[in-house]
């Protein structure tokens, strides 16, 4: 079955459950998914019920699509995402973005938990993603469908500058200090060695994670505007590296969650997608 047919089948199923056209999509990473619990008039669909959707296998990812109203905006929130390290193809990892666009979403807010490479950062900081460095397989490799997007999509403004400026204004109003920087994704699931971290820093990365970039590439391909927010859960400094577990990552993300939720809700109130 062609990708376009799979998209229409999945979107059609969702419409049959929830007759609702969202305008903003939210992909909520590790420990941050509870924002979706605050959506009003919510329609909740398990990923496992949606045709062609993968299923989340990582702790901290609930595996549900929630549609409804948040701060006066029509939203579709993914409680949990899919990762290349789970064994999914890049087309499977990014398939939900195609479906969210088909449902009507014009904008994407994408979030993650990540490690800090910039010595000015601290665990618990929130960082607006200004740009990224991709060393993962590109999710657009393969046949192109002109009805979806161009063969060679532009990535010069992968993260919308106006969205980011609005987030900075909102952060100032709320008293939330926001970092800004470059995000880099590795495949995982193992964390990086000190030598690998030195390489990432040399390449110009401020943070490192295992997600986000594939979805952002596809969102840009589809003409969606993107705001990216990283929650820095640990410092990945090569000369000061300590053993790290996923449980530690989720714990810090949980502690940061109130500021993250306040920021996103206030941003939603003021944004014009």
C-alpha positions in Angstrom: 0.0 0.0 0.0 1.3 3.5 -0.9 2.2 5.9 1.8 -0.6 8.3 0.7 -3.2 5.5 1.0 -2.0 4.6 4.5 -2.2 8.3 5.5 -5.8 8.6 4.2 -6.8 5.3 5.9 -5.4 6.4 9.3 -6.9 9.9 9.0 -10.2 8.5 7.9 -10.3 6.2 11.0 -9.5 9.1 13.3 -12.3 11.2 11.8 -14.7 8.4 12.2 -14.0 8.4 16.0 -13.6 12.2 16.5 -15.3 14.5 14.0 -12.8 17.2 14.7 -10.2 19.2 12.7 -7.1 20.2 14.8 -5.0 23.1 13.9 -1.9 22.5 16.1 -0.2 19.2 16.7 1.8 18.4 19.9 4.3 15.6 20.1 5.1 15.1 23.8 8.3 13.4 24.8 9.5 11.5 27.9 7.8 12.7 31.1 6.0 15.5 29.4 2.9 13.7 28.1 0.6 14.8 31.0 0.0 18.1 29.2 -2.5 16.1 27.0 -4.4 15.2 30.2 -5.4 18.9 30.4 -7.1 19.0 27.0 -10.8 19.8 27.2 -13.6 18.0 25.4 -11.0 15.3 24.8 -11.3 12.4 22.4 -8.7 9.8 23.2 -7.6 7.1 20.7 -5.0 4.4 21.5 -2.3 4.2 18.9 -2.9 0.5 18.7 -6.4 1.2 17.2 -5.2 3.5 14.4 -4.4 1.8 11.1 -0.7 1.7 10.3 0.3 3.4 13.5 3.2 1.9 15.4 2.9 1.3 19.2 5.0 3.1 21.8 7.3 0.7 23.7 9.2 3.2 25.9 8.5 4.0 29.6 7.0 7.5 29.9 5.3 7.3 26.5 1.6 6.5 27.1 0.8 5.7 23.4 -2.4 7.7 22.9 -3.6 10.4 20.5 -5.7 13.1 22.3 -7.8 15.6 20.3 -9.7 18.5 21.8 -9.4 22.1 23.0 -6.4 23.7 24.9 -6.2 27.4 25.6 -8.8 28.1 22.9 -6.9 26.2 20.2 -7.9 22.9 18.5 -5.1 20.5 19.2 -4.1 17.0 18.5 -1.6 15.7 21.1 0.6 12.6 20.8 1.2 11.2 24.3 4.4 9.5 23.4 6.3 9.1 20.1 8.2 6.4 18.2 11.9 6.0 17.9 14.3 4.6 15.4 16.0 2.5 18.2 12.7 0.7 18.8 13.3 -1.0 15.4 10.8 1.1 13.4 11.7 2.4 10.0 12.0 6.2 9.6 8.8 6.1 7.6 7.0 4.5 10.6 8.6 6.9 13.1 7.3 9.9 11.1 4.0 8.4 9.9 1.9 10.2 12.6 3.2 13.6 11.3 1.7 12.9 7.9 -1.6 11.9 9.5 -1.7 15.0 11.7 -1.2 17.2 8.6 -4.0 15.3 6.8 -6.3 15.9 9.8 -5.7 19.7 9.3 -2.8 20.6 11.5 -0.8 23.6 10.3 1.7 23.8 13.1 3.7 21.3 15.2 5.0 21.7 18.7 7.6 19.0 19.3 9.2 18.3 22.6 11.9 16.0 24.0 14.1 15.1 27.0 17.8 15.4 26.1 21.3 15.7 27.5 23.1 19.1 27.7 26.4 19.6 25.9 26.7 23.3 26.6 28.4 24.1 29.9 26.1 27.1 30.3 23.1 24.8 30.6 21.9 22.9 33.7 19.6 19.9 34.3 16.0 21.2 34.4 16.5 23.9 31.8 14.2 24.3 28.9 15.8 25.0 25.5 14.2 26.4 22.4 15.6 24.5 19.4 17.1 27.0 17.0 18.5 24.4 14.5 19.5 20.8 14.4 22.2 18.5 13.1 21.0 15.2 11.6 23.1 12.1 11.5 20.2 9.7 11.4 18.8 8.3 8.1 16.7 10.9 6.5 12.9 10.0 6.7 12.3 11.3 3.2 14.5 8.7 1.5 12.5 6.7 -1.0 9.7 7.5 -3.4 8.4 11.1 -3.3 4.8 12.0 -3.5 4.4 15.5 -5.1 1.0 15.9 -3.6 2.6 15.8 -0.2 5.7 18.0 -0.7 8.8 18.7 -2.8 11.5 16.2 -3.6 14.1 18.5 -2.1 12.5 20.5 0.8 14.1 23.6 2.2 15.4 23.3 5.8 16.8 26.9 6.2 14.1 27.7 8.8 13.3 24.3 10.2 12.3 25.8 13.5 10.0 28.8 12.9 11.7 32.1 14.1 8.4 33.8 14.8 7.2 30.9 16.9 10.5 31.0 18.8 10.3 34.7 19.4 6.8 34.4 20.8 8.0 31.6 23.1 10.8 33.9 24.4 8.2 36.7 25.1 6.0 34.2 26.9 8.9 32.9 28.9 9.8 36.5 30.0 6.3 37.2 31.0 6.2 34.0 33.1 9.6 34.4 34.6 10.9 31.3 32.9 14.5 31.4 31.6 14.7 29.8 28.2 17.9 28.6 26.7 18.4 28.5 22.9 20.6 26.1 20.9 21.2 23.4 18.4 19.8 19.9 19.0 21.5 16.7 17.6 20.0 13.3 17.5 21.8 9.9 17.7 20.1 6.6 17.1 20.4 5.2 20.6 19.4 3.2 22.5 22.8 3.3 24.2 23.9 6.6 25.6 27.0 8.2 24.1 30.6 7.5 25.1 32.9 10.4 26.1 34.6 10.3 22.8 31.3 10.5 20.9 30.2 13.5 23.1 33.4 15.3 22.2 32.6 14.8 18.6 29.1 16.1 19.0 30.3 19.2 20.8 33.0 19.8 18.1 30.2 19.6 15.4 28.3 22.4 17.2 25.6 20.6 19.2 24.3 22.1 22.4 22.1 19.1 23.3 21.8 15.5 22.3 18.8 13.2 22.2 17.3 10.3 20.3 14.2 11.8 18.6 12.6 14.9 17.2 14.6 15.5 14.1 12.8 13.0 11.8 9.5 14.5 12.7 10.7 18.0 12.1 12.1 17.1 8.7 8.7 15.7 7.7 6.8 18.6 9.1 8.9 21.0 7.1 8.4 18.8 4.0 4.6 19.1 4.5 4.7 22.9 5.0 4.0 22.9 8.7 5.5 25.5 11.0 7.5 24.1 14.0 8.3 25.0 17.5 10.8 22.8 19.2 11.3 22.6 23.0 13.9 20.5 24.8 13.9 19.6 28.5 17.6 19.2 29.5 17.5 16.3 32.0 21.2 15.7 32.5 24.6 17.1 31.5 26.4 15.0 28.9 29.9 16.5 29.4 32.6 14.1 28.3 35.1 14.8 31.0 32.5 14.7 33.8 30.3 11.9 32.6 28.4 9.8 35.2 26.3 6.7 34.6 22.8 7.6 33.4 19.5 5.7 33.4 16.2 6.4 31.6 14.5 6.6 35.0 16.7 9.5 35.9 15.8 11.2 32.6 12.1 10.8 33.3 12.4 12.0 36.9 14.0 15.3 35.9 11.5 15.7 33.1 8.7 15.2 35.6 10.3 17.9 37.9 10.5 20.3 35.0 7.0 19.6 33.8 5.1 22.4 35.6 7.2 25.1 33.9 7.0 23.3 30.6 3.2 23.1 30.8 2.8 26.7 31.8 5.1 27.8 28.9 3.2 25.7 26.2 -0.2 26.7 27.4 0.7 30.4 27.5 2.2 30.1 24.0 -0.9 28.4 22.7 -3.0 31.3 24.0 -1.1 33.8 22.0 -0.1 32.0 18.9 -1.7 32.4 15.5 -1.0 29.2 13.7 
